[in-house]
Amino acid sequence: MGVIPCILIGFRRYNYLEQLFLPLRRNNLIKSMRGAHGGYYLSGEPASITVGQILKTLEGPILASECVDIDLVDCDQTDCCVTRTIWNRITMAVDQVIESITLQDMLNDELALYESNNKIMLDEIGE
């Protein structure tokens, strides 16, 4: 993938995109190139960047409940709370899923959807 100017990614949302790109750049998920032909590009191959990395960079930890984050909860029942155990398991399952999906997976899924939709359209035209 080449360098894509931010203005082309989302003309109307330029300022918003700039705010998103800053933390992505700080965490070395994207890089920027200055100049007339400048813009942003992935710092690695799409297969090496996970959805989890992006979400955690932009949103922070993905937690099913605040009680999973021991730093946020002032609860004296955390050692014996069954509900907290369930929330923790849900959080770990979500983390496992988002860390297993790469940008390449998303590109492949998009291509498969595109091809499938075009086949349906061609089939309908041929009827």
C-alpha positions as CSV (number, residue, x, y, z in Angstrom):
1,M,0.0,0.0,0.0
2,G,1.2,3.4,-0.8
3,V,1.0,6.8,0.9
4,I,-2.6,8.1,1.1
5,P,-3.1,11.8,1.8
6,C,-5.4,12.3,4.8
7,I,-7.6,14.6,2.8
8,L,-8.4,11.8,0.4
9,I,-9.3,9.4,3.2
10,G,-12.0,11.6,4.5
11,F,-12.3,15.1,3.2
12,R,-15.1,16.2,5.5
13,R,-13.6,14.6,8.5
14,Y,-10.0,15.8,8.1
15,N,-9.6,17.1,11.6
16,Y,-11.2,14.1,13.1
17,L,-8.9,11.8,11.2
18,E,-5.9,13.8,12.2
19,Q,-6.9,13.2,15.9
20,L,-7.2,9.4,15.2
21,F,-3.9,9.2,13.3
22,L,-1.8,10.8,16.1
23,P,-2.1,7.9,18.6
24,L,-1.8,5.4,15.8
25,R,1.5,7.1,14.8
26,R,2.7,7.3,18.4
27,N,2.2,3.5,18.7
28,N,4.0,2.9,15.4
29,L,0.9,1.5,13.6
30,I,1.1,4.1,10.9
31,K,3.8,6.5,9.6
32,S,3.5,9.8,8.0
33,M,5.2,11.4,5.1
34,R,5.5,15.1,4.8
35,G,5.4,17.1,1.6
36,A,3.3,17.7,-1.5
37,H,2.8,14.0,-1.9
38,G,2.7,13.3,1.8
39,G,0.2,11.3,3.7
40,Y,-0.1,8.2,5.9
41,Y,0.9,4.6,5.4
42,L,1.0,1.5,7.4
43,S,4.2,0.9,9.4
44,G,4.1,-2.8,8.6
45,E,2.3,-5.3,6.4
46,P,-1.5,-5.6,6.9
47,A,-1.0,-9.1,8.1
48,S,1.1,-7.9,11.0
49,I,-1.3,-5.3,12.4
50,T,-4.3,-6.6,14.4
51,V,-7.7,-5.0,15.0
52,G,-6.9,-5.3,18.7
53,Q,-3.8,-3.1,18.4
54,I,-5.8,-0.5,16.6
55,L,-8.8,-0.6,19.0
56,K,-6.6,-0.6,22.1
57,T,-4.6,2.4,20.7
58,L,-7.7,4.4,20.0
59,E,-10.0,3.3,22.8
60,G,-7.8,1.9,25.6
61,P,-8.4,-1.5,27.1
62,I,-11.5,-3.3,25.8
63,L,-13.3,-4.4,29.0
64,A,-16.6,-6.1,29.2
65,S,-17.1,-4.4,32.5
66,E,-15.3,-1.8,34.6
67,C,-15.0,-4.3,37.4
68,V,-12.4,-6.2,35.4
69,D,-10.0,-3.3,35.6
70,I,-8.7,-3.6,39.2
71,D,-7.3,0.0,38.9
72,L,-10.8,1.4,38.3
73,V,-12.7,-0.5,40.9
74,D,-12.7,0.1,44.6
75,C,-14.4,-3.1,45.6
76,D,-13.6,-5.3,48.5
77,Q,-15.4,-8.3,46.9
78,T,-13.1,-8.8,43.9
79,D,-11.4,-11.9,45.3
80,C,-14.7,-13.8,45.7
81,C,-17.0,-12.3,43.1
82,V,-18.3,-14.8,40.6
83,T,-19.7,-12.0,38.4
84,R,-16.3,-10.5,38.1
85,T,-14.9,-13.9,37.0
86,I,-17.5,-14.0,34.2
87,W,-16.7,-10.4,33.0
88,N,-13.1,-11.3,33.1
89,R,-13.6,-14.4,30.9
90,I,-15.7,-12.3,28.5
91,T,-13.0,-9.7,28.3
92,M,-10.4,-12.3,27.6
93,A,-12.5,-13.9,24.9
94,V,-13.1,-10.5,23.2
95,D,-9.3,-9.8,23.4
96,Q,-8.5,-13.1,21.8
97,V,-10.8,-12.4,18.9
98,I,-9.7,-8.9,18.2
99,E,-6.0,-9.9,18.5
100,S,-6.6,-12.7,16.0
101,I,-8.0,-10.5,13.2
102,T,-5.5,-8.6,11.1
103,L,-5.9,-5.8,8.6
104,Q,-5.1,-8.4,5.9
105,D,-8.0,-10.5,7.1
106,M,-10.3,-7.5,6.8
107,L,-9.0,-6.8,3.3
108,N,-9.6,-10.5,2.3
109,D,-13.1,-10.4,3.7
110,E,-13.8,-7.1,1.9
111,L,-12.6,-8.6,-1.4
112,A,-14.7,-11.8,-0.8
113,L,-17.8,-9.7,-0.2
114,Y,-17.1,-7.5,-3.3
115,E,-16.7,-10.6,-5.4
116,S,-19.8,-12.2,-4.0
117,N,-21.9,-9.1,-4.5
118,N,-20.7,-8.7,-8.1
119,K,-21.5,-12.4,-8.8
120,I,-25.0,-11.9,-7.4
121,M,-25.4,-8.8,-9.6
122,L,-24.1,-10.5,-12.7
123,D,-26.4,-13.5,-12.0
124,E,-29.4,-11.1,-11.7
125,I,-28.5,-9.4,-14.9
126,G,-28.1,-12.7,-16.7
127,E,-31.6,-13.9,-15.7
